[in-house]
Amino acid sequence: MSVAKVGINGYGTIGKRVADAVRRQGDMEVAGVTKTRPTFEARVAAAKGFDIYVPPESVKPFADAGIEIAGTIGELYGKVDIMVDCTPGDVGERYKAEYSAAGIKAIFQGGEDHSLTGVSFNSTANYRESWGAQFSRVVSCNTTGLLRTLCPIDRAAKIRGAHVTIVRRAADPGDSKGGPVNGLEPSLKLPTHHGPDVQSVMPWLNITTMAVKASTTLMHLHAVAAELERDMDSSEALEILRGAPRVRMVSGKSGIKTTAEAMELARDLGRDRSDMYEIVVWEDGVKAVGNRLYFYQAVHQESDVVPENVDCIRSMCKLEEDASASMAMTDRALGISKG
Ligand SMILES: NC(=O)c1ccc[n+]([C@@H]2O[C@H](COP(=O)([O-])OP(=O)(O)OC[C@H]3O[C@@H](n4cnc5c(N)ncnc54)[C@H](OP(=O)(O)O)[C@@H]3O)[C@@H](O)[C@H]2O)c1
């Protein structure tokens, strides 16, 4: 079996998780990660044995900090089949030109526009569309969450229209700059960009979204209302959601009433960084009335896109043709199971 050599550009919230996830797979390896600043994260990356590559202007600061580097970012390009670009949103365009010049493949994240790559990725919905592609984009955390549940529902009973209210976390847990610290902040530009982002993968889906930022860091919460082409009862909706890949059913009855307990479950499962890769759906919050379906789901924004990045590497590097087989490999390596 061929092994894909993967570089990770941007070793932050998403990048460091993707690096660890790639390292756990049998058919890909981490050739190096990049850092621009010699922060504690760079020291941890070095301690984990990742080769660190930096921009030319960072060579001296890293030497001054006593952190060993393997070379410059440009030198990393010569050692990889594919870069996973996890730099902050809107930085990708500059790097796309560099990846193009180096003749390598690259995956971008949801902070970039769909137009940067022309193809966006979700394992459940469109694994094959990135097959052999030079560039693709793993959609954002919220969009990944919506695709994981809406795609199986749409396949079972065509969605006529969906409206989702997103309660967004204000900042990631490791971020001391975000807000609001107190209060709820509605997105005033409506409908929000999340609907069109879902349509970058499911263009036929009639979906609108609104969003409110809340003073929490743990997870996003979605209140989903969908109108279907046919009637459905709650038990059928539950069966569809239970069978959906990377969806974890929980219940208020079992003590998971809030995102706090959902993340406590992730801690108890002993995952890397206590990550909850699955989209969490409340069993006792799924209700179908006639052709209307309602449910709540929670998204662990720091980690749900991580397995999709691994699958996207497999699709783009032509390592595995079958989406289910790739997802099974990824899930086994990351400890994701329906149990
Ligand atoms: N966090 C989330 O909730 C989330 C969820 C899904 C998708 N995303 C998307 O994933 C992408 C990355 O987000 P993130 O949350 O991981 O950001 P992040 O935590 O800020 O990490 C980005 C990293 O990129 C590095 N960086 C900054 N400027 C750079 C440059 N010019 N060249 C190379 N590296 C640079 C920074 O490391 P240095 O210290 O080395 O500068 C930083 O650690 C974005 O597109 C975002 O929209 C984020």
The ligand as a Tripos MOL2 file, in Angstrom:
@<TRIPOS>MOLECULE
LIG
   48    52     1     0     0
SMALL
NO_CHARGES

@<TRIPOS>ATOM
      1 N1        -11.2350   26.5840   15.5120 N.am      1 LIG1
      2 C1        -12.3510   26.1870   14.9690 C.2       1 LIG1
      3 O1        -13.3790   26.1530   15.6210 O.2       1 LIG1
      4 C2        -12.3870   25.7680   13.5380 C.ar      1 LIG1
      5 C3        -13.2720   24.7590   13.1740 C.ar      1 LIG1
      6 C4        -13.3060   24.3210   11.8460 C.ar      1 LIG1
      7 C5        -12.5200   24.9500   10.9100 C.ar      1 LIG1
      8 N2        -11.6920   25.9670   11.2880 N.ar      1 LIG1
      9 C6        -10.8750   26.5820   10.2270 C.3       1 LIG1
     10 O2         -9.5720   26.0190   10.2960 O.3       1 LIG1
     11 C7         -8.6210   27.0100    9.9060 C.3       1 LIG1
     12 C8         -7.6290   27.1730   11.0480 C.3       1 LIG1
     13 O3         -8.3290   27.6230   12.1860 O.3       1 LIG1
     14 P1         -7.7570   27.4090   13.6580 P.3       1 LIG1
     15 O4         -8.8950   27.6130   14.5770 O.co2     1 LIG1
     16 O5         -6.9830   26.1390   13.7420 O.co2     1 LIG1
     17 O6         -6.7920   28.6510   13.7750 O.3       1 LIG1
     18 P2         -5.6670   28.8900   14.8640 P.3       1 LIG1
     19 O7         -5.9320   28.1020   16.0930 O.co2     1 LIG1
     20 O8         -5.4880   30.3560   14.9750 O.co2     1 LIG1
     21 O9         -4.3890   28.2480   14.1890 O.3       1 LIG1
     22 C9         -3.8300   28.7450   13.0010 C.3       1 LIG1
     23 C10        -2.3400   28.5930   13.0800 C.3       1 LIG1
     24 O10        -1.7720   29.0610   11.8730 O.3       1 LIG1
     25 C11        -0.5060   29.6450   12.1400 C.3       1 LIG1
     26 N3         -0.3160   30.7810   11.2410 N.ar      1 LIG1
     27 C12        -0.7850   32.0320   11.3370 C.ar      1 LIG1
     28 N4         -0.4620   32.7550   10.2620 N.ar      1 LIG1
     29 C13         0.2490   31.9140    9.4660 C.ar      1 LIG1
     30 C14         0.8890   32.0570    8.2190 C.ar      1 LIG1
     31 N5          0.8460   33.2070    7.5480 N.pl3     1 LIG1
     32 N6          1.5500   30.9980    7.7010 N.ar      1 LIG1
     33 C15         1.5920   29.7940    8.3580 C.ar      1 LIG1
     34 N7          1.0100   29.6220    9.5410 N.ar      1 LIG1
     35 C16         0.3430   30.6620   10.0780 C.ar      1 LIG1
     36 C17        -0.5330   30.0870   13.5970 C.3       1 LIG1
     37 O11         0.5930   29.5180   14.2280 O.3       1 LIG1
     38 P3          1.8840   30.3490   14.5790 P.3       1 LIG1
     39 O12         1.8590   30.5090   16.0560 O.co2     1 LIG1
     40 O13         2.9800   29.4720   14.1140 O.co2     1 LIG1
     41 O14         1.8230   31.6380   13.8520 O.co2     1 LIG1
     42 C18        -1.7500   29.4310   14.2070 C.3       1 LIG1
     43 O15        -1.4300   28.5750   15.2680 O.3       1 LIG1
     44 C19        -9.4260   28.2580    9.5600 C.3       1 LIG1
     45 O16        -9.7290   28.2350    8.1930 O.3       1 LIG1
     46 C20       -10.6950   28.0800   10.3620 C.3       1 LIG1
     47 O17       -11.7850   28.7890    9.8300 O.3       1 LIG1
     48 C21       -11.5830   26.3590   12.5760 C.ar      1 LIG1
@<TRIPOS>BOND
     1     1     2 1
     2     2     3 2
     3     2     4 1
     4     4     5 ar
     5     4    48 ar
     6     5     6 ar
     7     6     7 ar
     8     7     8 ar
     9     8     9 1
    10     8    48 ar
    11     9    10 1
    12     9    46 1
    13    10    11 1
    14    11    12 1
    15    11    44 1
    16    12    13 1
    17    13    14 1
    18    14    15 2
    19    14    16 1
    20    14    17 1
    21    17    18 1
    22    18    19 2
    23    18    20 1
    24    18    21 1
    25    21    22 1
    26    22    23 1
    27    23    24 1
    28    23    42 1
    29    24    25 1
    30    25    26 1
    31    25    36 1
    32    26    27 ar
    33    26    35 ar
    34    27    28 ar
    35    28    29 ar
    36    29    30 ar
    37    29    35 ar
    38    30    31 1
    39    30    32 ar
    40    32    33 ar
    41    33    34 ar
    42    34    35 ar
    43    36    37 1
    44    36    42 1
    45    37    38 1
    46    38    39 2
    47    38    40 1
    48    38    41 1
    49    42    43 1
    50    44    45 1
    51    44    46 1
    52    46    47 1
@<TRIPOS>SUBSTRUCTURE
     1 LIG1         1 GROUP 0 **** ****
